[in-house]
């Protein structure tokens, strides 16, 4: 438990919007004014922040932690939209059009959040038009990502979508040249949600990649040993199958 001056300083550091992507056009004085209009809250790992179709219209700023933005099919299958990290913001769509939420947001880890009402958000954009361009840029990226996912669903098999997701997640190995890895490796359920398939399909793909020497899993890391072969698998036309 924090006490005295140290606790007050830690609280002040946690309750700041400096560094949030939406607010990059603002000076420190404008950010300070906005901080005074925020409602501040903490959330624990696994705690729901928003639910699809809820009446909340507030805009949220992620000050600390990570959150998962998801949706669920009628059968309960999770479809992942994005992960919001510290410095990100979400909730702007409902604030703009006044319609119910389009997704569910859940804390992936302990978080600190700030939220503003739709009225404060609109005043912010009207007073600082450059903030509106930041919001528009995010919305355009959402549209482009959605277009890509629609194309993947229309043209790729479930296996290919998992291959594609692995290619998107992997980063250059900082230790070994010409080597690639994914760390920390998301759970099979998380990869399945991102690729719009099942956890069982992801498990089969990872097993096949390991057996063929294309990828190797060690603890929380997936090492991609043969990137070119993985790309070929992703591009290869699928044979007819009932897999989903």
C-alpha positions, 0 to 999 in steps of 0.5 A: 500500500502506498503512503505519504508523498511517495504514494501521492507521486505514484498516483499522479504518474498513473493518472496522466494522459501524457503519451496517449496517441489521441492527444499527441497534437495537444500541449501539456496545458490542454492535456492537464485540463482534459485530465481534470474531466476524466473519470479514473478507474483500475481494472484487474486481469480478466475484468470486463470493461465494456460489453457489446450492445451496452449503452455506455458511450464513453471514450477510454484512454489506456494509461497502464496495462493491456486490454483485448477487444473481442466479439463472440459468435452465436455459438460462443466462438471468440473473434479477436479484433485488437489488443489495446496497449498503454497509450491507446484509446478505444470507444470512439465509435459509439461516442461518434454515432451514438449506437451501442458498442460493437465489441467487448473489451476485457483486461488482459492484465491489471490496467489503469484507465481514464474515460471521458463522456461523449460530450467532452470527446466532441468538445475536444475534437471541435476545439482541437481539429488535429485530434479529429485527424488522429481519430480518423486515422485509427478508423481508417486503419480499422476499415483496412484491417477489416477489408483484409480479414474479409479477403482472408476469410473469402480466399484462405483455408483455416490452416492458411489463416493460421499460417498468415497470423504466424507471419504477422506475429513473428519478429526478427530474432535479436540474437540470431541473424536470419531467424524469426520468433514470436514471444510471448506466443499467444495461447492457441485460443487467442491465435484461433480468435485472431484467425477466425478458426478453432483452437483445435485447428491451431494445435494441428497447424503448430504440430505440423509445422514442428514435424516439418521443421518449419517452426519449433516451440520452446516454452513461451517462444515459437521459433520460425526456422523456415520463413520461405516455406511458411510463406509458401504454405500461406500462399498455396491454394487450399484443397477442398475441405470442411475445416472451419 
